[in-house]
Amino acid sequence: MKKYLIALLSVVVLFTSCNRDRSKPNIQYMPDMYVAVPYEPYGINPKMPDSLASLVPPSGAVARGHSVMDYPFTSEGYNQALAEFKNPLPTTDENLANGKKMYDIYCAVCHGENGDGQGVLVKNGKFLGVPNYKDRAITEGSIYYVIYYGRNMMGSHAGQLTEKERWQVVQYVQKLRNGLLPAASTDANEVK
Ligand code: HEC
């Protein structure tokens, strides 16, 4: 008898537990689990001056793995970086190898694998005015500066490379500029 009673009760619970009336919200037993108590990341926060939840980092905040760029984006800043900004990384095979890896991904399309300014985009007439590194009086500091801010038609690559990777690329560009690598291969990669 008890068994049948439990079975009957289960069936009743089963059929009454679903709320088919969609016009009324279901009962929330623990509303805190449905409605967030803190402000949502993209929500409205009336206490903030711009009404946004605190997405904007406080002024002067530096992202992890990055440090403050000491040289401003002005011609004086460029000249100063050119003259005195030094690579903190030692020249090692490992740094050069990763510099090459990053260079081949981000720079070679324009600057060419050998730094002669004949990357695939230039050969196909998609991008012009890319210099041969050997024709520019550049230093480790200015190369870093240009990776960080870009220069004229060249955009900034600060977003693609971490600080360490930028310095590794700088090392590799210097190596290319000093002509320590074999001459450019002649087979142009055709881009249709
Ligand atoms: C979309 C094409 C393009 C890409 C990609 C590119 N560059 Fe450039 N780069 C240029 C052009 C164009 C110039 C010439 C800018 C000028 O001086 O007017 C230039 C100039 C330079 C210079 C010389 C600037 C100076 O101070 O005279 C350096 C160094 C340089 N690029 C490094 C890099 C490195 C390193 C990367 C990869 C992280 C890179 N570039 C990616 C197009 C590119």
py3Dmol code that shows the C-alpha trace and the ligand (Angstrom):
import py3Dmol

protein = """\
ATOM      1  CA  MET A   1       0.000   0.000   0.000  1.00  0.00           C
ATOM      2  CA  LYS A   2       2.783   2.389   1.029  1.00  0.00           C
ATOM      3  CA  LYS A   3       4.552   1.605  -2.258  1.00  0.00           C
ATOM      4  CA  TYR A   4       1.512   2.647  -4.316  1.00  0.00           C
ATOM      5  CA  LEU A   5       1.103   5.811  -2.306  1.00  0.00           C
ATOM      6  CA  ILE A   6       4.713   6.849  -3.010  1.00  0.00           C
ATOM      7  CA  ALA A   7       4.309   6.037  -6.711  1.00  0.00           C
ATOM      8  CA  LEU A   8       1.098   8.070  -6.892  1.00  0.00           C
ATOM      9  CA  LEU A   9       2.732  10.976  -5.116  1.00  0.00           C
ATOM     10  CA  SER A  10       5.717  10.885  -7.507  1.00  0.00           C
ATOM     11  CA  VAL A  11       3.396  10.996 -10.511  1.00  0.00           C
ATOM     12  CA  VAL A  12       1.533  13.960  -9.052  1.00  0.00           C
ATOM     13  CA  VAL A  13       4.797  15.823  -8.353  1.00  0.00           C
ATOM     14  CA  LEU A  14       6.055  14.981 -11.837  1.00  0.00           C
ATOM     15  CA  PHE A  15       3.025  16.460 -13.556  1.00  0.00           C
ATOM     16  CA  THR A  16       2.670  19.515 -11.385  1.00  0.00           C
ATOM     17  CA  SER A  17       6.364  20.492 -11.210  1.00  0.00           C
ATOM     18  CA  CYS A  18       6.450  21.969 -14.721  1.00  0.00           C
ATOM     19  CA  ASN A  19       5.006  25.406 -15.098  1.00  0.00           C
ATOM     20  CA  ARG A  20       3.347  25.538 -18.507  1.00  0.00           C
ATOM     21  CA  ASP A  21       2.047  29.056 -18.061  1.00  0.00           C
ATOM     22  CA  ARG A  22       4.850  31.043 -19.677  1.00  0.00           C
ATOM     23  CA  SER A  23       3.221  34.382 -18.955  1.00  0.00           C
ATOM     24  CA  LYS A  24       4.161  34.137 -15.299  1.00  0.00           C
ATOM     25  CA  PRO A  25       7.767  33.744 -14.139  1.00  0.00           C
ATOM     26  CA  ASN A  26       8.675  30.647 -12.215  1.00  0.00           C
ATOM     27  CA  ILE A  27       9.276  30.848  -8.534  1.00  0.00           C
ATOM     28  CA  GLN A  28      12.880  31.622  -7.705  1.00  0.00           C
ATOM     29  CA  TYR A  29      13.795  29.755  -4.572  1.00  0.00           C
ATOM     30  CA  MET A  30      17.193  31.411  -4.210  1.00  0.00           C
ATOM     31  CA  PRO A  31      17.045  34.693  -6.134  1.00  0.00           C
ATOM     32  CA  ASP A  32      20.701  35.484  -5.357  1.00  0.00           C
ATOM     33  CA  MET A  33      21.679  32.624  -7.623  1.00  0.00           C
ATOM     34  CA  TYR A  34      19.724  34.082 -10.560  1.00  0.00           C
ATOM     35  CA  VAL A  35      20.256  37.773 -10.085  1.00  0.00           C
ATOM     36  CA  ALA A  36      23.869  38.783  -9.576  1.00  0.00           C
ATOM     37  CA  VAL A  37      24.493  40.902  -6.518  1.00  0.00           C
ATOM     38  CA  PRO A  38      27.666  42.592  -7.904  1.00  0.00           C
ATOM     39  CA  TYR A  39      27.469  44.742 -11.030  1.00  0.00           C
ATOM     40  CA  GLU A  40      27.733  42.779 -14.276  1.00  0.00           C
ATOM     41  CA  PRO A  41      30.911  43.490 -16.289  1.00  0.00           C
ATOM     42  CA  TYR A  42      29.023  45.205 -19.132  1.00  0.00           C
ATOM     43  CA  GLY A  43      26.096  46.352 -17.042  1.00  0.00           C
ATOM     44  CA  ILE A  44      25.060  49.771 -15.871  1.00  0.00           C
ATOM     45  CA  ASN A  45      26.631  50.990 -12.673  1.00  0.00           C
ATOM     46  CA  PRO A  46      24.946  54.223 -11.575  1.00  0.00           C
ATOM     47  CA  LYS A  47      27.711  54.900  -9.072  1.00  0.00           C
ATOM     48  CA  MET A  48      30.374  55.276 -11.809  1.00  0.00           C
ATOM     49  CA  PRO A  49      30.715  58.649 -13.570  1.00  0.00           C
ATOM     50  CA  ASP A  50      30.167  57.079 -17.023  1.00  0.00           C
ATOM     51  CA  SER A  51      27.489  54.672 -15.691  1.00  0.00           C
ATOM     52  CA  LEU A  52      29.604  51.717 -16.753  1.00  0.00           C
ATOM     53  CA  ALA A  53      30.628  48.965 -14.403  1.00  0.00           C
ATOM     54  CA  SER A  54      34.320  49.298 -13.628  1.00  0.00           C
ATOM     55  CA  LEU A  55      35.722  48.001 -16.930  1.00  0.00           C
ATOM     56  CA  VAL A  56      38.108  50.862 -17.432  1.00  0.00           C
ATOM     57  CA  PRO A  57      41.420  50.248 -15.651  1.00  0.00           C
ATOM     58  CA  PRO A  58      42.425  52.973 -13.223  1.00  0.00           C
ATOM     59  CA  SER A  59      44.743  55.554 -14.728  1.00  0.00           C
ATOM     60  CA  GLY A  60      48.364  54.520 -14.561  1.00  0.00           C
ATOM     61  CA  ALA A  61      47.523  50.794 -14.533  1.00  0.00           C
ATOM     62  CA  VAL A  62      49.953  48.603 -16.453  1.00  0.00           C
ATOM     63  CA  ALA A  63      48.868  45.259 -17.886  1.00  0.00           C
ATOM     64  CA  ARG A  64      50.647  42.179 -16.585  1.00  0.00           C
ATOM     65  CA  GLY A  65      53.781  41.417 -18.610  1.00  0.00           C
ATOM     66  CA  HIS A  66      54.035  44.992 -19.850  1.00  0.00           C
ATOM     67  CA  SER A  67      55.850  48.042 -18.605  1.00  0.00           C
ATOM     68  CA  VAL A  68      55.396  51.724 -19.188  1.00  0.00           C
ATOM     69  CA  MET A  69      56.760  53.098 -22.466  1.00  0.00           C
ATOM     70  CA  ASP A  70      59.099  55.896 -21.441  1.00  0.00           C
ATOM     71  CA  TYR A  71      59.300  57.554 -24.841  1.00  0.00           C
ATOM     72  CA  PRO A  72      56.301  59.585 -26.049  1.00  0.00           C
ATOM     73  CA  PHE A  73      54.903  59.366 -29.571  1.00  0.00           C
ATOM     74  CA  THR A  74      56.587  62.537 -30.816  1.00  0.00           C
ATOM     75  CA  SER A  75      59.640  63.125 -32.996  1.00  0.00           C
ATOM     76  CA  GLU A  76      61.640  63.957 -29.850  1.00  0.00           C
ATOM     77  CA  GLY A  77      60.474  60.672 -28.362  1.00  0.00           C
ATOM     78  CA  TYR A  78      61.665  58.839 -31.479  1.00  0.00           C
ATOM     79  CA  ASN A  79      65.060  60.574 -31.444  1.00  0.00           C
ATOM     80  CA  GLN A  80      65.519  59.881 -27.772  1.00  0.00           C
ATOM     81  CA  ALA A  81      64.663  56.181 -28.193  1.00  0.00           C
ATOM     82  CA  LEU A  82      66.994  56.051 -31.202  1.00  0.00           C
ATOM     83  CA  ALA A  83      69.838  57.446 -29.109  1.00  0.00           C
ATOM     84  CA  GLU A  84      69.479  55.741 -25.763  1.00  0.00           C
ATOM     85  CA  PHE A  85      66.804  53.010 -25.514  1.00  0.00           C
ATOM     86  CA  LYS A  86      68.595  49.718 -24.911  1.00  0.00           C
ATOM     87  CA  ASN A  87      67.535  46.108 -25.267  1.00  0.00           C
ATOM     88  CA  PRO A  88      67.371  44.527 -21.797  1.00  0.00           C
ATOM     89  CA  LEU A  89      67.647  40.982 -23.232  1.00  0.00           C
ATOM     90  CA  PRO A  90      70.984  39.298 -23.792  1.00  0.00           C
ATOM     91  CA  THR A  91      71.660  38.108 -27.349  1.00  0.00           C
ATOM     92  CA  THR A  92      71.120  34.369 -27.227  1.00  0.00           C
ATOM     93  CA  ASP A  93      70.205  31.740 -29.816  1.00  0.00           C
ATOM     94  CA  GLU A  94      66.895  31.295 -28.030  1.00  0.00           C
ATOM     95  CA  ASN A  95      65.988  34.997 -28.208  1.00  0.00           C
ATOM     96  CA  LEU A  96      67.038  35.179 -31.849  1.00  0.00           C
ATOM     97  CA  ALA A  97      65.094  32.024 -32.711  1.00  0.00           C
ATOM     98  CA  ASN A  98      61.889  33.393 -31.216  1.00  0.00           C
ATOM     99  CA  GLY A  99      62.600  36.789 -32.777  1.00  0.00           C
ATOM    100  CA  LYS A 100      62.791  35.103 -36.170  1.00  0.00           C
ATOM    101  CA  LYS A 101      59.590  33.191 -35.521  1.00  0.00           C
ATOM    102  CA  MET A 102      57.697  36.379 -34.642  1.00  0.00           C
ATOM    103  CA  TYR A 103      59.358  38.369 -37.433  1.00  0.00           C
ATOM    104  CA  ASP A 104      58.327  35.782 -40.031  1.00  0.00           C
ATOM    105  CA  ILE A 105      54.743  35.970 -38.791  1.00  0.00           C
ATOM    106  CA  TYR A 106      54.293  39.718 -38.342  1.00  0.00           C
ATOM    107  CA  CYS A 107      56.938  41.566 -40.345  1.00  0.00           C
ATOM    108  CA  ALA A 108      58.129  39.456 -43.277  1.00  0.00           C
ATOM    109  CA  VAL A 109      54.955  40.023 -45.342  1.00  0.00           C
ATOM    110  CA  CYS A 110      56.107  43.612 -45.830  1.00  0.00           C
ATOM    111  CA  HIS A 111      59.790  43.691 -44.933  1.00  0.00           C
ATOM    112  CA  GLY A 112      60.765  40.393 -46.563  1.00  0.00           C
ATOM    113  CA  GLU A 113      62.339  37.392 -44.871  1.00  0.00           C
ATOM    114  CA  ASN A 114      65.734  39.036 -45.227  1.00  0.00           C
ATOM    115  CA  GLY A 115      64.735  42.550 -44.282  1.00  0.00           C
ATOM    116  CA  ASP A 116      65.289  43.942 -47.785  1.00  0.00           C
ATOM    117  CA  GLY A 117      61.814  45.484 -47.957  1.00  0.00           C
ATOM    118  CA  GLN A 118      60.665  42.960 -50.562  1.00  0.00           C
ATOM    119  CA  GLY A 119      57.983  41.080 -48.687  1.00  0.00           C
ATOM    120  CA  VAL A 120      55.229  39.277 -50.522  1.00  0.00           C
ATOM    121  CA  LEU A 121      52.847  42.261 -50.202  1.00  0.00           C
ATOM    122  CA  VAL A 122      55.441  44.545 -51.767  1.00  0.00           C
ATOM    123  CA  LYS A 123      56.246  42.110 -54.595  1.00  0.00           C
ATOM    124  CA  ASN A 124      52.577  41.913 -55.427  1.00  0.00           C
ATOM    125  CA  GLY A 125      52.108  45.656 -55.328  1.00  0.00           C
ATOM    126  CA  LYS A 126      49.754  45.562 -52.330  1.00  0.00           C
ATOM    127  CA  PHE A 127      51.941  47.688 -50.068  1.00  0.00           C
ATOM    128  CA  LEU A 128      54.581  50.194 -51.064  1.00  0.00           C
ATOM    129  CA  GLY A 129      57.288  52.262 -49.421  1.00  0.00           C
ATOM    130  CA  VAL A 130      58.777  49.495 -47.268  1.00  0.00           C
ATOM    131  CA  PRO A 131      62.462  50.247 -46.738  1.00  0.00           C
ATOM    132  CA  ASN A 132      65.439  47.925 -46.714  1.00  0.00           C
ATOM    133  CA  TYR A 133      66.652  47.971 -43.108  1.00  0.00           C
ATOM    134  CA  LYS A 134      70.177  48.565 -44.372  1.00  0.00           C
ATOM    135  CA  ASP A 135      69.135  51.908 -45.836  1.00  0.00           C
ATOM    136  CA  ARG A 136      67.894  53.229 -42.507  1.00  0.00           C
ATOM    137  CA  ALA A 137      70.016  54.582 -39.672  1.00  0.00           C
ATOM    138  CA  ILE A 138      68.101  52.617 -37.050  1.00  0.00           C
ATOM    139  CA  THR A 139      69.149  51.358 -33.622  1.00  0.00           C
ATOM    140  CA  GLU A 140      67.752  48.786 -31.213  1.00  0.00           C
ATOM    141  CA  GLY A 141      65.890  51.603 -29.463  1.00  0.00           C
ATOM    142  CA  SER A 142      64.314  52.985 -32.633  1.00  0.00           C
ATOM    143  CA  ILE A 143      63.330  49.522 -33.879  1.00  0.00           C
ATOM    144  CA  TYR A 144      61.523  48.844 -30.599  1.00  0.00           C
ATOM    145  CA  TYR A 145      59.923  52.280 -30.766  1.00  0.00           C
ATOM    146  CA  VAL A 146      58.631  51.629 -34.300  1.00  0.00           C
ATOM    147  CA  ILE A 147      57.266  48.197 -33.339  1.00  0.00           C
ATOM    148  CA  TYR A 148      55.531  49.859 -30.392  1.00  0.00           C
ATOM    149  CA  TYR A 149      54.043  52.923 -32.102  1.00  0.00           C
ATOM    150  CA  GLY A 150      54.304  52.158 -35.825  1.00  0.00           C
ATOM    151  CA  ARG A 151      55.659  54.741 -38.257  1.00  0.00           C
ATOM    152  CA  ASN A 152      53.735  56.524 -41.012  1.00  0.00           C
ATOM    153  CA  MET A 153      52.202  53.754 -43.145  1.00  0.00           C
ATOM    154  CA  MET A 154      53.380  51.028 -40.788  1.00  0.00           C
ATOM    155  CA  GLY A 155      50.934  50.315 -37.987  1.00  0.00           C
ATOM    156  CA  SER A 156      51.770  49.583 -34.367  1.00  0.00           C
ATOM    157  CA  HIS A 157      52.536  45.974 -33.545  1.00  0.00           C
ATOM    158  CA  ALA A 158      52.358  46.462 -29.781  1.00  0.00           C
ATOM    159  CA  GLY A 159      49.129  44.479 -29.611  1.00  0.00           C
ATOM    160  CA  GLN A 160      50.546  41.447 -31.402  1.00  0.00           C
ATOM    161  CA  LEU A 161      53.822  41.135 -29.522  1.00  0.00           C
ATOM    162  CA  THR A 162      54.596  41.105 -25.816  1.00  0.00           C
ATOM    163  CA  GLU A 163      57.377  43.304 -24.543  1.00  0.00           C
ATOM    164  CA  LYS A 164      59.827  40.392 -24.521  1.00  0.00           C
ATOM    165  CA  GLU A 165      58.845  39.320 -28.032  1.00  0.00           C
ATOM    166  CA  ARG A 166      59.348  42.879 -29.305  1.00  0.00           C
ATOM    167  CA  TRP A 167      62.909  42.915 -28.005  1.00  0.00           C
ATOM    168  CA  GLN A 168      63.500  39.480 -29.517  1.00  0.00           C
ATOM    169  CA  VAL A 169      62.271  40.800 -32.878  1.00  0.00           C
ATOM    170  CA  VAL A 170      64.548  43.833 -32.436  1.00  0.00           C
ATOM    171  CA  GLN A 171      67.508  41.481 -32.058  1.00  0.00           C
ATOM    172  CA  TYR A 172      66.516  39.609 -35.181  1.00  0.00           C
ATOM    173  CA  VAL A 173      66.024  42.810 -37.223  1.00  0.00           C
ATOM    174  CA  GLN A 174      69.511  43.918 -36.193  1.00  0.00           C
ATOM    175  CA  LYS A 175      70.872  40.567 -37.309  1.00  0.00           C
ATOM    176  CA  LEU A 176      69.139  40.970 -40.687  1.00  0.00           C
ATOM    177  CA  ARG A 177      70.413  44.516 -40.998  1.00  0.00           C
ATOM    178  CA  ASN A 178      73.975  43.445 -40.334  1.00  0.00           C
ATOM    179  CA  GLY A 179      73.630  41.051 -43.253  1.00  0.00           C
ATOM    180  CA  LEU A 180      74.348  37.919 -41.300  1.00  0.00           C
ATOM    181  CA  LEU A 181      71.704  35.965 -43.173  1.00  0.00           C
ATOM    182  CA  PRO A 182      71.768  34.555 -46.728  1.00  0.00           C
ATOM    183  CA  ALA A 183      70.413  36.662 -49.612  1.00  0.00           C
ATOM    184  CA  ALA A 184      66.697  36.772 -50.289  1.00  0.00           C
ATOM    185  CA  SER A 185      65.226  33.850 -52.182  1.00  0.00           C
ATOM    186  CA  THR A 186      63.869  34.797 -55.589  1.00  0.00           C
ATOM    187  CA  ASP A 187      60.694  32.740 -55.708  1.00  0.00           C
ATOM    188  CA  ALA A 188      57.897  35.230 -55.108  1.00  0.00           C
ATOM    189  CA  ASN A 189      54.835  33.854 -53.430  1.00  0.00           C
ATOM    190  CA  GLU A 190      52.080  34.853 -55.804  1.00  0.00           C
ATOM    191  CA  VAL A 191      48.987  36.249 -54.125  1.00  0.00           C
ATOM    192  CA  LYS A 192      46.072  36.153 -56.474  1.00  0.00           C
TER     193      LYS A 192
END
"""
ligand_1 = """\
43
HEC
C 51.994 46.377 -43.567
C 53.387 46.426 -43.866
C 54.376 46.418 -42.704
C 54.476 45.506 -41.696
C 53.607 44.281 -41.445
C 55.602 45.912 -40.898
N 56.151 47.051 -41.400
Fe 57.801 47.995 -40.707
N 57.589 49.428 -42.126
C 56.607 49.459 -43.088
C 56.721 50.694 -43.842
C 55.836 51.132 -44.985
C 57.814 51.401 -43.292
C 58.327 52.781 -43.686
C 57.761 53.784 -42.701
C 58.346 55.161 -42.913
O 59.433 55.424 -42.400
O 57.686 55.957 -43.576
C 58.336 50.562 -42.238
C 59.445 50.907 -41.472
C 60.030 50.084 -40.531
C 61.253 50.371 -39.837
C 62.158 51.581 -40.042
C 61.588 52.738 -39.305
C 62.577 53.859 -39.137
O 62.780 54.250 -37.987
O 63.115 54.352 -40.124
C 61.481 49.348 -38.958
C 62.641 49.180 -38.012
C 60.382 48.415 -39.117
N 59.514 48.906 -40.074
C 60.242 47.244 -38.400
C 59.146 46.397 -38.500
C 58.969 45.233 -37.687
C 59.953 44.733 -36.651
C 57.773 44.671 -38.046
C 57.098 43.474 -37.461
C 56.839 43.503 -36.035
C 57.218 45.487 -39.116
N 58.075 46.534 -39.343
C 56.037 45.235 -39.773
C 55.658 48.500 -43.312
C 55.429 47.406 -42.508
"""
view = py3Dmol.view(width=600, height=400)
view.addModel(protein, "pdb")
view.setStyle({"model": 0}, {"cartoon": {"style": "trace"}})
view.addModel(ligand_1, "xyz")
view.setStyle({"model": 1}, {"stick": {}})
view.zoomTo()
view.show()
